[in-house]
Structures are given as C-alpha cells and as structure tokens.
Amino acid sequence: MAAEAGGEERELLTQRLKAAVHYTVGCLCQEVEEDKDVQFSKQSIAAISEITFRQCEIFARDLEMFARHAKRSTINTEDVKLLARRSSSLLKYITQKSEELASSNMEQKEKKKKKSSAAKGERTPREKETAVTESEDSNMS
C-alpha cells in the first residue's frame, strides 16, 4: 500500500514537472515567434517539450552515475562539466559560472569570518599584523 502511494506521488510530481517544462518551452517558442517571425504548432511545442523532458532524465541519470563512479552521493560541478564536455561553448560557460560561484562563496566566507571575529572581539589577521608592527615601531623608539 505504501509503495503504491509512493508511486502515485512520484507520478504526480512527474506530471507537474512535465507541465512546467511544457509551459517553459511554450514561452520560449513564443519569444522565438516574435523575434524570428515564425510559427510553432501545438504539436511541435509538445514534441519539443517531450524531447526536452526525456533528455533531462538522461542527464539526471548520467550525473548520478558520474557521482556514484567517484564514490560520492552528491552531484557536484565537476560532474556537470563532465556531462557538458561535448559542447565546448557550454563547458566554457559552466566553467566560468562555477568559478564565479566559487569566488563569491569565498568572499562570503571571509565576510562571515570577519563578522564573527568582530562579534567575539577578536582581531582579524590584518589587524593583528598591524598591531604587531605598531608595537615593534614603538619599541624601537
């Protein structure tokens, strides 16, 4: 009974996801229609939606396998880069975004570290260095 309910829930989620993909494809096709003065039939939008959904399922399975092969349970950016390796422009874009995220994360960690140090009344490494230099300068006088 529980397995049956889980299967129904999974089917419901799949249908909702397919509807979201279909809606997004429809919006994108509408943009293309306006830009390029072309028309998409309802059947072609449905076909593009189905192909997109199936390709995403394949991507998801591949990403799972890449992580599993690396003995991890979490998919990371290296897995995504591996998936995109056949498209040099996509790989370049993903690599660039990955580096931007890593840089942004490092900046946020630094800010948090400074805030927690300030809250505890501790000095940052730069402040400690300045204090030592000032102390040495005053000892030399």
Secondary structure, 3 states (H helix, E strand, C coil): CHHHHHHHHHHHHHHHHHHHHHHHHHHHHHHHHHHHCCCCCHHHHHHHHHHHHHHHHHHHHHHHHHHHHCCCCCCCHHHHHHHCCCCHHHHHHHHHHHHHHHHHHHHHHHHHHHHHHHHHCCCCHHHHHHHHHHHHHHHHC
